[in-house]
Amino acid sequence: MIPAGAKVYVATRPVDFRKGPDGLAALVRDTGADPFSGALYVFRAKRAQ
């Protein structure tokens, strides 16, 4: 369950999941956000249908 008041950020473009966790965290940092802030970040794979 998502806690009440949790911030959820959804990527608008597909992401290459071969980046791994460190690469995804870098994408979050590139937006100026802290990947360890407790917010939820939602990514979609490039190959998603």
CHARMM-style PDB file with segment names, atoms N, HN, CA, C and O in Angstrom:
ATOM      1  N   MET     1       0.826  -1.181   0.000  1.00  0.00      PROA
ATOM      2  CA  MET     1       0.000   0.000   0.000  1.00  0.00      PROA
ATOM      3  C   MET     1       0.867   1.240   0.000  1.00  0.00      PROA
ATOM      4  O   MET     1       1.965   1.261   0.554  1.00  0.00      PROA
ATOM      5  N   ILE     2       0.349   2.255  -0.628  1.00  0.00      PROA
ATOM      6  HN  ILE     2      -0.544   2.237  -1.078  1.00  0.00      PROA
ATOM      7  CA  ILE     2       1.034   3.543  -0.640  1.00  0.00      PROA
ATOM      8  C   ILE     2       0.517   4.342   0.552  1.00  0.00      PROA
ATOM      9  O   ILE     2      -0.690   4.540   0.695  1.00  0.00      PROA
ATOM     10  N   PRO     3       1.434   4.802   1.410  1.00  0.00      PROA
ATOM     11  CA  PRO     3       0.997   5.551   2.584  1.00  0.00      PROA
ATOM     12  C   PRO     3       0.305   6.861   2.199  1.00  0.00      PROA
ATOM     13  O   PRO     3       0.634   7.475   1.184  1.00  0.00      PROA
ATOM     14  N   ALA     4      -0.643   7.270   3.011  1.00  0.00      PROA
ATOM     15  HN  ALA     4      -0.911   6.771   3.836  1.00  0.00      PROA
ATOM     16  CA  ALA     4      -1.319   8.551   2.783  1.00  0.00      PROA
ATOM     17  C   ALA     4      -0.288   9.671   2.828  1.00  0.00      PROA
ATOM     18  O   ALA     4       0.588   9.682   3.693  1.00  0.00      PROA
ATOM     19  N   GLY     5      -0.393  10.594   1.913  1.00  0.00      PROA
ATOM     20  HN  GLY     5      -1.105  10.585   1.210  1.00  0.00      PROA
ATOM     21  CA  GLY     5       0.525  11.729   1.880  1.00  0.00      PROA
ATOM     22  C   GLY     5       1.836  11.455   1.170  1.00  0.00      PROA
ATOM     23  O   GLY     5       2.681  12.344   1.063  1.00  0.00      PROA
ATOM     24  N   ALA     6       2.016  10.233   0.683  1.00  0.00      PROA
ATOM     25  HN  ALA     6       1.329   9.511   0.770  1.00  0.00      PROA
ATOM     26  CA  ALA     6       3.262   9.906  -0.022  1.00  0.00      PROA
ATOM     27  C   ALA     6       3.309  10.635  -1.355  1.00  0.00      PROA
ATOM     28  O   ALA     6       2.297  10.757  -2.045  1.00  0.00      PROA
ATOM     29  N   LYS     7       4.482  11.112  -1.704  1.00  0.00      PROA
ATOM     30  HN  LYS     7       5.304  11.012  -1.143  1.00  0.00      PROA
ATOM     31  CA  LYS     7       4.665  11.741  -3.011  1.00  0.00      PROA
ATOM     32  C   LYS     7       5.010  10.656  -4.018  1.00  0.00      PROA
ATOM     33  O   LYS     7       5.864   9.807  -3.762  1.00  0.00      PROA
ATOM     34  N   VAL     8       4.341  10.689  -5.165  1.00  0.00      PROA
ATOM     35  HN  VAL     8       3.647  11.379  -5.373  1.00  0.00      PROA
ATOM     36  CA  VAL     8       4.574   9.707  -6.223  1.00  0.00      PROA
ATOM     37  C   VAL     8       4.911  10.466  -7.498  1.00  0.00      PROA
ATOM     38  O   VAL     8       4.143  11.318  -7.945  1.00  0.00      PROA
ATOM     39  N   TYR     9       6.059  10.152  -8.078  1.00  0.00      PROA
ATOM     40  HN  TYR     9       6.682   9.460  -7.715  1.00  0.00      PROA
ATOM     41  CA  TYR     9       6.499  10.780  -9.320  1.00  0.00      PROA
ATOM     42  C   TYR     9       6.489   9.721 -10.410  1.00  0.00      PROA
ATOM     43  O   TYR     9       7.002   8.617 -10.220  1.00  0.00      PROA
ATOM     44  N   VAL    10       5.904  10.061 -11.553  1.00  0.00      PROA
ATOM     45  HN  VAL    10       5.488  10.957 -11.707  1.00  0.00      PROA
ATOM     46  CA  VAL    10       5.790   9.118 -12.666  1.00  0.00      PROA
ATOM     47  C   VAL    10       6.573   9.664 -13.847  1.00  0.00      PROA
ATOM     48  O   VAL    10       6.347  10.791 -14.288  1.00  0.00      PROA
ATOM     49  N   ALA    11       7.500   8.854 -14.358  1.00  0.00      PROA
ATOM     50  HN  ALA    11       7.683   7.939 -14.000  1.00  0.00      PROA
ATOM     51  CA  ALA    11       8.284   9.262 -15.527  1.00  0.00      PROA
ATOM     52  C   ALA    11       7.370   9.349 -16.743  1.00  0.00      PROA
ATOM     53  O   ALA    11       6.493   8.505 -16.929  1.00  0.00      PROA
ATOM     54  N   THR    12       7.575  10.360 -17.559  1.00  0.00      PROA
ATOM     55  HN  THR    12       8.287  11.046 -17.408  1.00  0.00      PROA
ATOM     56  CA  THR    12       6.731  10.540 -18.745  1.00  0.00      PROA
ATOM     57  C   THR    12       7.309   9.859 -19.971  1.00  0.00      PROA
ATOM     58  O   THR    12       6.634   9.731 -20.993  1.00  0.00      PROA
ATOM     59  N   ARG    13       8.548   9.426 -19.875  1.00  0.00      PROA
ATOM     60  HN  ARG    13       9.097   9.530 -19.045  1.00  0.00      PROA
ATOM     61  CA  ARG    13       9.197   8.743 -20.998  1.00  0.00      PROA
ATOM     62  C   ARG    13       9.666   7.364 -20.550  1.00  0.00      PROA
ATOM     63  O   ARG    13       9.978   7.156 -19.378  1.00  0.00      PROA
ATOM     64  N   PRO    14       9.715   6.425 -21.490  1.00  0.00      PROA
ATOM     65  CA  PRO    14      10.205   5.091 -21.126  1.00  0.00      PROA
ATOM     66  C   PRO    14      11.681   5.122 -20.739  1.00  0.00      PROA
ATOM     67  O   PRO    14      12.444   5.984 -21.177  1.00  0.00      PROA
ATOM     68  N   VAL    15      12.054   4.159 -19.909  1.00  0.00      PROA
ATOM     69  HN  VAL    15      11.435   3.460 -19.553  1.00  0.00      PROA
ATOM     70  CA  VAL    15      13.408   4.072 -19.365  1.00  0.00      PROA
ATOM     71  C   VAL    15      14.004   2.717 -19.722  1.00  0.00      PROA
ATOM     72  O   VAL    15      13.300   1.707 -19.751  1.00  0.00      PROA
ATOM     73  N   ASP    16      15.295   2.704 -19.992  1.00  0.00      PROA
ATOM     74  HN  ASP    16      15.866   3.525 -19.968  1.00  0.00      PROA
ATOM     75  CA  ASP    16      16.019   1.459 -20.242  1.00  0.00      PROA
ATOM     76  C   ASP    16      16.407   0.866 -18.888  1.00  0.00      PROA
ATOM     77  O   ASP    16      17.293   1.390 -18.212  1.00  0.00      PROA
ATOM     78  N   PHE    17      15.754  -0.217 -18.493  1.00  0.00      PROA
ATOM     79  HN  PHE    17      15.034  -0.642 -19.041  1.00  0.00      PROA
ATOM     80  CA  PHE    17      15.983  -0.801 -17.176  1.00  0.00      PROA
ATOM     81  C   PHE    17      17.338  -1.488 -17.053  1.00  0.00      PROA
ATOM     82  O   PHE    17      17.707  -1.928 -15.965  1.00  0.00      PROA
ATOM     83  N   ARG    18      18.076  -1.584 -18.142  1.00  0.00      PROA
ATOM     84  HN  ARG    18      17.775  -1.226 -19.026  1.00  0.00      PROA
ATOM     85  CA  ARG    18      19.433  -2.123 -18.035  1.00  0.00      PROA
ATOM     86  C   ARG    18      20.329  -1.172 -17.250  1.00  0.00      PROA
ATOM     87  O   ARG    18      21.439  -1.543 -16.866  1.00  0.00      PROA
ATOM     88  N   LYS    19      19.861   0.043 -17.009  1.00  0.00      PROA
ATOM     89  HN  LYS    19      18.960   0.343 -17.320  1.00  0.00      PROA
ATOM     90  CA  LYS    19      20.607   1.008 -16.196  1.00  0.00      PROA
ATOM     91  C   LYS    19      20.805   0.480 -14.778  1.00  0.00      PROA
ATOM     92  O   LYS    19      21.789   0.818 -14.119  1.00  0.00      PROA
ATOM     93  N   GLY    20      19.880  -0.341 -14.312  1.00  0.00      PROA
ATOM     94  HN  GLY    20      19.081  -0.616 -14.846  1.00  0.00      PROA
ATOM     95  CA  GLY    20      19.962  -0.877 -12.961  1.00  0.00      PROA
ATOM     96  C   GLY    20      19.563   0.160 -11.923  1.00  0.00      PROA
ATOM     97  O   GLY    20      19.225   1.292 -12.271  1.00  0.00      PROA
ATOM     98  N   PRO    21      19.600  -0.217 -10.652  1.00  0.00      PROA
ATOM     99  CA  PRO    21      19.155   0.680  -9.584  1.00  0.00      PROA
ATOM    100  C   PRO    21      19.963   1.971  -9.503  1.00  0.00      PROA
ATOM    101  O   PRO    21      19.403   3.039  -9.257  1.00  0.00      PROA
ATOM    102  N   ASP    22      21.268   1.881  -9.707  1.00  0.00      PROA
ATOM    103  HN  ASP    22      21.724   1.013  -9.906  1.00  0.00      PROA
ATOM    104  CA  ASP    22      22.095   3.085  -9.629  1.00  0.00      PROA
ATOM    105  C   ASP    22      21.774   4.046 -10.762  1.00  0.00      PROA
ATOM    106  O   ASP    22      21.743   5.260 -10.557  1.00  0.00      PROA
ATOM    107  N   GLY    23      21.536   3.516 -11.948  1.00  0.00      PROA
ATOM    108  HN  GLY    23      21.560   2.530 -12.114  1.00  0.00      PROA
ATOM    109  CA  GLY    23      21.185   4.355 -13.087  1.00  0.00      PROA
ATOM    110  C   GLY    23      19.827   5.016 -12.915  1.00  0.00      PROA
ATOM    111  O   GLY    23      19.641   6.172 -13.295  1.00  0.00      PROA
ATOM    112  N   LEU    24      18.878   4.283 -12.342  1.00  0.00      PROA
ATOM    113  HN  LEU    24      19.029   3.344 -12.033  1.00  0.00      PROA
ATOM    114  CA  LEU    24      17.556   4.858 -12.087  1.00  0.00      PROA
ATOM    115  C   LEU    24      17.646   5.942 -11.014  1.00  0.00      PROA
ATOM    116  O   LEU    24      16.988   6.977 -11.116  1.00  0.00      PROA
ATOM    117  N   ALA    25      18.456   5.702  -9.992  1.00  0.00      PROA
ATOM    118  HN  ALA    25      18.990   4.860  -9.909  1.00  0.00      PROA
ATOM    119  CA  ALA    25      18.658   6.728  -8.959  1.00  0.00      PROA
ATOM    120  C   ALA    25      19.299   7.972  -9.569  1.00  0.00      PROA
ATOM    121  O   ALA    25      18.975   9.093  -9.177  1.00  0.00      PROA
ATOM    122  N   ALA    26      20.204   7.779 -10.523  1.00  0.00      PROA
ATOM    123  HN  ALA    26      20.467   6.868 -10.841  1.00  0.00      PROA
ATOM    124  CA  ALA    26      20.826   8.923 -11.201  1.00  0.00      PROA
ATOM    125  C   ALA    26      19.785   9.717 -11.987  1.00  0.00      PROA
ATOM    126  O   ALA    26      19.853  10.945 -12.036  1.00  0.00      PROA
ATOM    127  N   LEU    27      18.828   9.029 -12.602  1.00  0.00      PROA
ATOM    128  HN  LEU    27      18.773   8.032 -12.563  1.00  0.00      PROA
ATOM    129  CA  LEU    27      17.759   9.732 -13.319  1.00  0.00      PROA
ATOM    130  C   LEU    27      16.946  10.602 -12.361  1.00  0.00      PROA
ATOM    131  O   LEU    27      16.564  11.722 -12.700  1.00  0.00      PROA
ATOM    132  N   VAL    28      16.690  10.084 -11.181  1.00  0.00      PROA
ATOM    133  HN  VAL    28      17.000   9.174 -10.907  1.00  0.00      PROA
ATOM    134  CA  VAL    28      15.953  10.855 -10.176  1.00  0.00      PROA
ATOM    135  C   VAL    28      16.774  12.073  -9.765  1.00  0.00      PROA
ATOM    136  O   VAL    28      16.242  13.180  -9.676  1.00  0.00      PROA
ATOM    137  N   ARG    29      18.074  11.873  -9.515  1.00  0.00      PROA
ATOM    138  HN  ARG    29      18.506  10.974  -9.587  1.00  0.00      PROA
ATOM    139  CA  ARG    29      18.940  12.995  -9.135  1.00  0.00      PROA
ATOM    140  C   ARG    29      19.012  14.041 -10.241  1.00  0.00      PROA
ATOM    141  O   ARG    29      19.111  15.235  -9.957  1.00  0.00      PROA
ATOM    142  N   ASP    30      18.962  13.607 -11.501  1.00  0.00      PROA
ATOM    143  HN  ASP    30      18.882  12.637 -11.732  1.00  0.00      PROA
ATOM    144  CA  ASP    30      19.000  14.544 -12.632  1.00  0.00      PROA
ATOM    145  C   ASP    30      17.817  15.506 -12.613  1.00  0.00      PROA
ATOM    146  O   ASP    30      17.901  16.596 -13.179  1.00  0.00      PROA
ATOM    147  N   THR    31      16.731  15.124 -11.978  1.00  0.00      PROA
ATOM    148  HN  THR    31      16.662  14.239 -11.518  1.00  0.00      PROA
ATOM    149  CA  THR    31      15.564  16.009 -11.876  1.00  0.00      PROA
ATOM    150  C   THR    31      15.690  16.967 -10.700  1.00  0.00      PROA
ATOM    151  O   THR    31      14.842  17.839 -10.511  1.00  0.00      PROA
ATOM    152  N   GLY    32      16.745  16.805  -9.911  1.00  0.00      PROA
ATOM    153  HN  GLY    32      17.434  16.096 -10.064  1.00  0.00      PROA
ATOM    154  CA  GLY    32      16.936  17.644  -8.732  1.00  0.00      PROA
ATOM    155  C   GLY    32      16.328  17.054  -7.477  1.00  0.00      PROA
ATOM    156  O   GLY    32      16.314  17.699  -6.428  1.00  0.00      PROA
ATOM    157  N   ALA    33      15.823  15.829  -7.576  1.00  0.00      PROA
ATOM    158  HN  ALA    33      15.835  15.306  -8.428  1.00  0.00      PROA
ATOM    159  CA  ALA    33      15.192  15.173  -6.428  1.00  0.00      PROA
ATOM    160  C   ALA    33      16.184  14.233  -5.745  1.00  0.00      PROA
ATOM    161  O   ALA    33      17.212  13.874  -6.319  1.00  0.00      PROA
ATOM    162  N   ASP    34      15.864  13.845  -4.529  1.00  0.00      PROA
ATOM    163  HN  ASP    34      15.028  14.136  -4.063  1.00  0.00      PROA
ATOM    164  CA  ASP    34      16.675  12.904  -3.759  1.00  0.00      PROA
ATOM    165  C   ASP    34      16.031  11.522  -3.847  1.00  0.00      PROA
ATOM    166  O   ASP    34      14.906  11.340  -3.382  1.00  0.00      PROA
ATOM    167  N   PRO    35      16.729  10.539  -4.439  1.00  0.00      PROA
ATOM    168  CA  PRO    35      16.129   9.208  -4.581  1.00  0.00      PROA
ATOM    169  C   PRO    35      15.890   8.503  -3.244  1.00  0.00      PROA
ATOM    170  O   PRO    35      15.221   7.470  -3.204  1.00  0.00      PROA
ATOM    171  N   PHE    36      16.425   9.045  -2.159  1.00  0.00      PROA
ATOM    172  HN  PHE    36      16.968   9.884  -2.191  1.00  0.00      PROA
ATOM    173  CA  PHE    36      16.254   8.434  -0.842  1.00  0.00      PROA
ATOM    174  C   PHE    36      15.354   9.273   0.064  1.00  0.00      PROA
ATOM    175  O   PHE    36      15.411   9.154   1.288  1.00  0.00      PROA
ATOM    176  N   SER    37      14.522  10.122  -0.543  1.00  0.00      PROA
ATOM    177  HN  SER    37      14.476  10.219  -1.537  1.00  0.00      PROA
ATOM    178  CA  SER    37      13.655  11.025   0.220  1.00  0.00      PROA
ATOM    179  C   SER    37      12.431  10.325   0.806  1.00  0.00      PROA
ATOM    180  O   SER    37      11.760  10.876   1.678  1.00  0.00      PROA
ATOM    181  N   GLY    38      12.141   9.119   0.334  1.00  0.00      PROA
ATOM    182  HN  GLY    38      12.686   8.672  -0.375  1.00  0.00      PROA
ATOM    183  CA  GLY    38      10.929   8.422   0.766  1.00  0.00      PROA
ATOM    184  C   GLY    38       9.812   8.529  -0.255  1.00  0.00      PROA
ATOM    185  O   GLY    38       8.788   7.856  -0.132  1.00  0.00      PROA
ATOM    186  N   ALA    39      10.001   9.376  -1.266  1.00  0.00      PROA
ATOM    187  HN  ALA    39      10.832   9.923  -1.366  1.00  0.00      PROA
ATOM    188  CA  ALA    39       9.011   9.487  -2.343  1.00  0.00      PROA
ATOM    189  C   ALA    39       9.091   8.236  -3.215  1.00  0.00      PROA
ATOM    190  O   ALA    39      10.095   7.524  -3.205  1.00  0.00      PROA
ATOM    191  N   LEU    40       8.030   7.981  -3.964  1.00  0.00      PROA
ATOM    192  HN  LEU    40       7.214   8.560  -3.972  1.00  0.00      PROA
ATOM    193  CA  LEU    40       7.989   6.832  -4.869  1.00  0.00      PROA
ATOM    194  C   LEU    40       8.205   7.319  -6.291  1.00  0.00      PROA
ATOM    195  O   LEU    40       7.628   8.324  -6.708  1.00  0.00      PROA
ATOM    196  N   TYR    41       9.034   6.608  -7.030  1.00  0.00      PROA
ATOM    197  HN  TYR    41       9.503   5.792  -6.692  1.00  0.00      PROA
ATOM    198  CA  TYR    41       9.340   6.960  -8.415  1.00  0.00      PROA
ATOM    199  C   TYR    41       8.909   5.798  -9.299  1.00  0.00      PROA
ATOM    200  O   TYR    41       9.329   4.660  -9.087  1.00  0.00      PROA
ATOM    201  N   VAL    42       8.080   6.084 -10.281  1.00  0.00      PROA
ATOM    202  HN  VAL    42       7.739   7.008 -10.453  1.00  0.00      PROA
ATOM    203  CA  VAL    42       7.527   5.052 -11.159  1.00  0.00      PROA
ATOM    204  C   VAL    42       8.122   5.231 -12.542  1.00  0.00      PROA
ATOM    205  O   VAL    42       8.052   6.310 -13.131  1.00  0.00      PROA
ATOM    206  N   PHE    43       8.711   4.152 -13.054  1.00  0.00      PROA
ATOM    207  HN  PHE    43       8.767   3.275 -12.576  1.00  0.00      PROA
ATOM    208  CA  PHE    43       9.308   4.159 -14.384  1.00  0.00      PROA
ATOM    209  C   PHE    43       8.606   3.130 -15.254  1.00  0.00      PROA
ATOM    210  O   PHE    43       8.056   2.147 -14.756  1.00  0.00      PROA
ATOM    211  N   ARG    44       8.630   3.364 -16.550  1.00  0.00      PROA
ATOM    212  HN  ARG    44       9.076   4.162 -16.955  1.00  0.00      PROA
ATOM    213  CA  ARG    44       8.047   2.437 -17.525  1.00  0.00      PROA
ATOM    214  C   ARG    44       9.167   1.978 -18.443  1.00  0.00      PROA
ATOM    215  O   ARG    44       9.974   2.786 -18.903  1.00  0.00      PROA
ATOM    216  N   ALA    45       9.213   0.685 -18.706  1.00  0.00      PROA
ATOM    217  HN  ALA    45       8.557   0.029 -18.332  1.00  0.00      PROA
ATOM    218  CA  ALA    45      10.250   0.122 -19.570  1.00  0.00      PROA
ATOM    219  C   ALA    45      10.035   0.536 -21.022  1.00  0.00      PROA
ATOM    220  O   ALA    45       8.907   0.756 -21.463  1.00  0.00      PROA
ATOM    221  N   LYS    46      11.131   0.636 -21.748  1.00  0.00      PROA
ATOM    222  HN  LYS    46      12.048   0.457 -21.390  1.00  0.00      PROA
ATOM    223  CA  LYS    46      11.051   0.965 -23.175  1.00  0.00      PROA
ATOM    224  C   LYS    46      10.242  -0.076 -23.931  1.00  0.00      PROA
ATOM    225  O   LYS    46       9.529   0.253 -24.879  1.00  0.00      PROA
ATOM    226  N   ARG    47      10.351  -1.319 -23.517  1.00  0.00      PROA
ATOM    227  HN  ARG    47      10.930  -1.586 -22.747  1.00  0.00      PROA
ATOM    228  CA  ARG    47       9.687  -2.411 -24.236  1.00  0.00      PROA
ATOM    229  C   ARG    47       8.262  -2.649 -23.761  1.00  0.00      PROA
ATOM    230  O   ARG    47       7.620  -3.599 -24.208  1.00  0.00      PROA
ATOM    231  N   ALA    48       7.755  -1.813 -22.869  1.00  0.00      PROA
ATOM    232  HN  ALA    48       8.277  -1.041 -22.506  1.00  0.00      PROA
ATOM    233  CA  ALA    48       6.383  -1.994 -22.363  1.00  0.00      PROA
ATOM    234  C   ALA    48       5.379  -1.849 -23.497  1.00  0.00      PROA
ATOM    235  O   ALA    48       5.544  -1.018 -24.390  1.00  0.00      PROA
ATOM    236  N   GLN    49       4.352  -2.659 -23.447  1.00  0.00      PROA
ATOM    237  HN  GLN    49       4.218  -3.335 -22.722  1.00  0.00      PROA
ATOM    238  CA  GLN    49       3.332  -2.618 -24.501  1.00  0.00      PROA
ATOM    239  C   GLN    49       2.026  -2.118 -23.964  1.00  0.00      PROA
ATOM    240  OT1 GLN    49       1.051  -2.016 -24.709  1.00  0.00      PROA
TER     241      GLN     49
END
